[in-house]
Amino acid sequence: MKTAHALLALRAIAGREISKFLRQPGRLISSLVRPALWLIVFAAGFQNVFGVAILPPYETYVEYRVYMVPGLAMMVCLFNGMQSSLAMVYDREMGVMRLLLTAPLPRAYLLVCKLLGTTFLSVLQALAFFTLAVLFGIDLSIGQIAMALPILALSALMLAAFGLMLSVYIKQLENFAGTMNFVIFPMFFLSTALYPLWKMQESGAQWIYVLTRFNPFTHAVEALRFSLYGQIEATSLVVVAASAFVFYVIAAYGYDPQRGLIKSA
């Protein structure tokens, strides 16, 4: 594979993702509305029940909103990864995916180009959410966001690979909504996006605590949360990187015409 051909493929595939995004301005708006509502409305109701703070030491509305920001940024990346998965299913039904995978380049590399395009859009939308959070009074500096950018990109890559893996097994567009309900929401709620891990263990919800600990989304949130304050959570970084690799390998196997999806299609 020549470098020129590889760069041309990257430009074509990733550029297609970016072009579709730019032609749909409502997509950026919709990606920000959901976390903004959680940040403004849900934080007020969930942090305080009947006048009693339920998430100490986050005893004020502002403190709890600061805690929520990394989890909501990852939620933006998660939903963009699922949006990319939906696009893959649509492309497969329309025959575009089969045409793409017949290009004279390694299929594994073509999928990497797709992942890079999705990751770029996820990071872009997450940065837009950080900007929105600052406008709503969250104390985040440009330096903090810059320090967190590599971790944000790695986590977005992991979630993009997760969406790519799901697209292998979603056979029709009609099944996508059900998949979202059974995958996205458990992945989000069984994480530390909204409440600390120690709080689950302290409350006696041991099985929820265990599931949350083994949830890759939890580690993406924690890695981003630590990085915003200039710290490294090594365990979470390893889990995120390993998960990204495993998801990608499963997806690449599924799109192998000799063994996976294309053969059975």
C-alpha positions as CSV (number, residue, x, y, z in Angstrom):
1,M,0.0,0.0,0.0
2,K,1.5,3.3,-1.2
3,T,1.5,6.3,1.1
4,A,-0.2,8.4,-1.5
5,H,-3.0,5.8,-1.9
6,A,-3.4,5.6,1.8
7,L,-3.7,9.3,2.3
8,L,-6.2,9.5,-0.6
9,A,-8.3,6.8,1.0
10,L,-8.2,8.6,4.4
11,R,-9.2,11.9,2.7
12,A,-12.0,10.3,0.9
13,I,-13.5,8.2,3.7
14,A,-12.9,10.6,6.6
15,G,-13.8,13.5,4.4
16,R,-17.1,11.9,3.5
17,E,-17.9,11.7,7.2
18,I,-17.0,15.3,7.8
19,S,-18.9,16.5,4.7
20,K,-22.1,14.7,5.8
21,F,-21.7,16.3,9.2
22,L,-21.3,19.8,7.8
23,R,-24.4,19.4,5.6
24,Q,-26.4,18.6,8.7
25,P,-26.1,21.6,11.1
26,G,-28.9,20.2,13.1
27,R,-26.8,17.3,14.1
28,L,-24.4,19.5,16.1
29,I,-27.3,21.2,17.8
30,S,-29.0,18.0,18.7
31,S,-25.7,16.6,20.0
32,L,-25.5,19.5,22.4
33,V,-29.1,19.8,23.5
34,R,-29.1,16.4,25.3
35,P,-26.1,17.0,27.5
36,A,-27.0,20.6,28.1
37,L,-30.4,19.5,29.5
38,W,-28.7,17.0,31.8
39,L,-26.2,19.6,32.9
40,I,-28.7,22.3,33.7
41,V,-32.0,20.5,34.6
42,F,-31.0,17.1,35.7
43,A,-28.2,18.3,37.9
44,A,-30.6,20.4,39.9
45,G,-33.1,17.7,40.5
46,F,-30.8,14.7,41.0
47,Q,-28.2,16.5,43.2
48,N,-30.9,17.5,45.7
49,V,-33.9,15.5,46.8
50,F,-36.3,17.0,49.3
51,G,-33.7,19.5,50.2
52,V,-31.1,16.9,51.1
53,A,-27.8,16.5,49.1
54,I,-27.6,12.9,47.9
55,L,-24.1,13.0,46.5
56,P,-21.7,14.4,49.2
57,P,-19.3,16.0,49.0
58,Y,-21.0,17.6,46.0
59,E,-23.3,19.6,48.2
60,T,-24.1,22.4,45.8
61,Y,-25.6,22.6,42.3
62,V,-22.4,24.1,40.9
63,E,-20.1,21.4,42.3
64,Y,-22.3,18.6,41.0
65,R,-22.4,20.2,37.6
66,V,-18.6,20.3,37.5
67,Y,-18.6,16.6,38.4
68,M,-21.0,15.8,35.6
69,V,-19.1,17.5,32.7
70,P,-16.6,14.7,31.8
71,G,-19.4,12.1,31.8
72,L,-21.6,14.3,29.6
73,A,-18.7,14.9,27.2
74,M,-18.3,11.2,26.9
75,M,-22.0,10.9,26.3
76,V,-21.6,13.2,23.3
77,C,-18.9,10.9,22.0
78,L,-21.0,7.8,22.7
79,F,-24.0,9.0,20.8
80,N,-21.8,10.1,17.8
81,G,-20.3,6.7,17.8
82,M,-23.8,5.2,17.6
83,Q,-24.7,7.7,14.8
84,S,-21.7,6.4,12.9
85,S,-22.9,2.9,13.5
86,L,-26.3,3.8,12.1
87,A,-24.6,5.3,9.0
88,M,-22.7,2.0,8.5
89,V,-25.9,0.0,8.6
90,Y,-27.5,2.4,6.1
91,D,-24.5,2.2,3.8
92,R,-24.6,-1.6,3.9
93,E,-28.3,-1.7,3.0
94,M,-27.7,0.8,0.1
95,G,-24.7,-1.2,-1.1
96,V,-22.2,1.6,-0.5
97,M,-20.3,-0.5,2.1
98,R,-19.8,-3.4,-0.2
99,L,-18.5,-1.0,-2.9
100,L,-16.1,0.6,-0.4
101,L,-14.7,-2.7,0.8
102,T,-13.8,-3.7,-2.7
103,A,-11.3,-0.8,-3.0
104,P,-7.7,-2.1,-3.6
105,L,-6.6,-1.3,-0.1
106,P,-6.5,-3.5,3.0
107,R,-10.0,-3.6,4.5
108,A,-8.5,-3.1,8.0
109,Y,-7.1,0.2,6.9
110,L,-10.4,1.3,5.3
111,L,-12.1,0.7,8.6
112,V,-9.4,2.7,10.4
113,C,-10.1,5.6,8.1
114,K,-13.8,5.4,9.0
115,L,-12.8,5.3,12.7
116,L,-10.6,8.4,12.4
117,G,-13.4,10.4,10.7
118,T,-15.8,9.4,13.5
119,T,-13.3,10.2,16.2
120,F,-12.6,13.6,14.7
121,L,-16.3,14.5,14.7
122,S,-16.7,13.1,18.3
123,V,-13.8,15.3,19.5
124,L,-15.2,18.3,17.7
125,Q,-18.7,17.9,19.3
126,A,-17.2,17.3,22.7
127,L,-15.1,20.5,22.4
128,A,-18.3,22.3,21.5
129,F,-19.9,20.9,24.6
130,F,-17.0,22.1,26.8
131,T,-17.5,25.6,25.3
132,L,-21.2,25.4,26.1
133,A,-20.4,24.2,29.6
134,V,-18.1,27.2,30.1
135,L,-20.9,29.5,29.0
136,F,-23.1,28.0,31.6
137,G,-20.7,28.8,34.4
138,I,-18.5,25.7,34.5
139,D,-14.9,26.7,35.5
140,L,-12.8,25.1,32.7
141,S,-9.8,26.8,31.2
142,I,-8.3,26.3,27.7
143,G,-5.2,24.8,29.4
144,Q,-7.3,22.1,31.1
145,I,-9.1,21.2,27.9
146,A,-5.8,21.1,26.0
147,M,-4.3,18.7,28.6
148,A,-7.4,16.5,28.3
149,L,-7.4,16.5,24.5
150,P,-5.3,13.3,23.9
151,I,-7.4,11.4,26.4
152,L,-10.6,12.7,24.9
153,A,-9.4,11.6,21.4
154,L,-8.5,8.1,22.7
155,S,-11.8,7.7,24.5
156,A,-13.7,8.9,21.4
157,L,-11.7,6.4,19.3
158,M,-12.8,3.6,21.7
159,L,-16.5,4.6,21.5
160,A,-16.2,4.9,17.7
161,A,-14.7,1.4,17.5
162,F,-17.6,0.2,19.8
163,G,-20.1,1.6,17.3
164,L,-18.3,0.0,14.4
165,M,-18.4,-3.3,16.2
166,L,-22.2,-3.0,16.7
167,S,-22.7,-2.2,13.1
168,V,-21.5,-5.7,12.2
169,Y,-24.4,-7.3,14.1
170,I,-27.2,-4.8,13.4
171,K,-28.7,-6.3,10.3
172,Q,-31.4,-3.8,9.5
173,L,-32.1,-0.1,10.3
174,E,-35.3,-1.2,12.1
175,N,-33.2,-3.0,14.8
176,F,-31.1,0.1,15.6
177,A,-33.5,1.7,18.0
178,G,-33.7,-1.5,20.1
179,T,-30.0,-1.8,20.1
180,M,-29.6,1.7,21.4
181,N,-32.0,1.0,24.3
182,F,-30.2,-2.2,25.2
183,V,-26.6,-0.9,24.8
184,I,-26.3,2.9,25.1
185,F,-28.4,3.5,28.2
186,P,-27.0,0.7,30.4
187,M,-23.5,1.7,29.3
188,F,-24.2,5.3,30.3
189,F,-26.1,4.7,33.6
190,L,-23.8,1.9,34.8
191,S,-20.9,4.3,34.8
192,T,-19.5,7.1,36.9
193,A,-20.9,9.7,34.6
194,L,-23.5,10.8,37.1
195,Y,-22.4,9.4,40.4
196,P,-19.1,8.3,42.0
197,L,-18.2,4.7,42.1
198,W,-17.6,4.7,45.9
199,K,-21.2,5.9,46.4
200,M,-22.6,2.8,44.8
201,Q,-20.5,0.5,47.0
202,E,-21.4,2.5,50.1
203,S,-25.1,2.3,49.3
204,G,-24.9,-1.5,49.2
205,A,-25.6,-1.9,45.4
206,Q,-22.7,-4.4,45.1
207,W,-23.7,-5.9,41.7
208,I,-24.1,-2.4,40.2
209,Y,-20.7,-1.5,41.6
210,V,-19.1,-4.5,40.0
211,L,-20.8,-3.9,36.6
212,T,-19.7,-0.3,36.7
213,R,-16.1,-1.1,37.4
214,F,-15.9,-3.4,34.4
215,N,-17.7,-0.9,32.1
216,P,-15.3,0.6,29.5
217,F,-17.3,3.7,29.5
218,T,-16.6,4.2,33.2
219,H,-12.9,4.2,32.5
220,A,-13.3,6.6,29.6
221,V,-15.1,9.0,31.9
222,E,-12.5,8.6,34.7
223,A,-9.6,9.0,32.4
224,L,-11.1,12.3,31.1
225,R,-12.0,13.5,34.5
226,F,-8.4,13.0,35.8
227,S,-6.9,14.5,32.7
228,L,-8.9,17.7,33.1
229,Y,-6.9,18.3,36.3
230,G,-3.5,17.3,34.9
231,Q,-3.5,13.8,36.3
232,I,-3.2,10.4,34.7
233,E,-5.4,7.5,35.7
234,A,-3.2,4.7,34.3
235,T,-5.6,1.8,34.9
236,S,-8.4,3.6,33.0
237,L,-6.1,4.5,30.1
238,V,-5.1,0.9,29.7
239,V,-8.7,-0.3,29.8
240,V,-9.7,2.3,27.2
241,A,-6.9,1.5,24.9
242,A,-7.4,-2.2,25.2
243,S,-11.1,-1.9,24.7
244,A,-10.6,0.2,21.5
245,F,-8.3,-2.5,20.1
246,V,-10.6,-5.4,21.0
247,F,-13.7,-3.6,19.5
248,Y,-11.8,-2.8,16.3
249,V,-10.5,-6.3,15.9
250,I,-14.0,-7.7,16.3
251,A,-15.3,-5.2,13.8
252,A,-12.5,-6.0,11.3
253,Y,-13.2,-9.7,11.6
254,G,-16.9,-9.1,11.0
255,Y,-16.3,-7.1,7.9
256,D,-13.9,-9.7,6.5
257,P,-15.6,-11.0,3.3
258,Q,-14.2,-14.5,3.9
259,R,-15.4,-15.0,7.5
260,G,-17.7,-12.2,8.6
261,L,-20.5,-10.0,7.6
262,I,-19.8,-9.6,3.9
263,K,-19.8,-13.4,3.3
264,S,-23.1,-13.9,5.1
265,A,-24.7,-10.8,3.5
